[in-house]
Amino acid sequence: MSHLSAYETLIVQLSSQGMTIEYELHALILLSSLLLSWKTFCTSICNASTMAMTYSSATRSILCEDAQRKSFEQNSSGEAYTTGD
């Protein structure tokens, strides 16, 4: 997913300039940077966990969701499914 790559590049650039972001904030910043179409997903994973969201769990969840969305798009080509009568 190119969004994750762009986000990680930004974090590396900020780090090289001496700016540090607390590890706990990485996941929240990443989730808040996603497009509006990901809002329900973000709300779901934030509310699902009783523990603090980590960057690695957020990226794992995003990659899984992205794969599911791509699979759904490939499988729903707009053709109507009919049953034989």
N, C-alpha and C positions, 0 to 999 in steps of 0.2 A: 504494500500500500504506500503510495508516494507521500501521503500526508505524514505518515510516521517518519519517513526518511527526512522530509523537510523539517519536521519538529526536532528530530535528533540533531540535524545540522545546526539549527538555531541554538539549541542548548550547548553544543560544542563551541559555537562562535561566542556565545555569552561567557562561557567558562574561560575561553582563551583571553577574554578581555578583563578577567578577574571577577566577574559577577557569578555568584553562586546562588543556586536555588535549592532550598531544602528538599531532600529526597521525597518527603511526603507530599510536597506540592507538585511534583512532576506529573503525577497521575491526574490531579485535578486540573492543572493547566492544559494537559493534553486533551482531556475530555471536554473542557470548555472551548477548545479550539476547533472541535469538529463542526461540521455543517449542521444546520438546523434539522435536516432529515435524520440525524442521529440522536435527536433530543430524547426520544422515548427510550432508546438503547441506553443512553447515559444515565437517565433517571433510574432505569431498571437495575443497572449494575451498582449504582451508588446506594440504592435502597436495599439491595439484596444482601449485602455483607454487613455483619455486625462489627467486623474489624476494619481498620483503616485500609483504604484502597492503596495498593502499591503500584508503582510504575510498571513492573513486570506483569502483574495481574491485569492491569488496564490494557496493556499492549496485546497480551494474549487474548483477552476478550474482544478487542477491536479486530484483531486478525481473524478470529473465528466468525464474528458477525459479518465481516467483509466477505469471507469465503461463502457464507450462507447466502448473503445477498446476491453475489455473483452467480451462485448455483441456481438460485430462484430465477434470476433474470434469464439464464440460459434455458431453463426448463419451461418458462412461461413465454413462449414465442408469440403469444397472441392467438394461437389456434384454439378453436373451441373443441373440447372433447365431447364426443357423442357416444352414446351407447347404442348397440344394435337392437332394433325393435323387431 
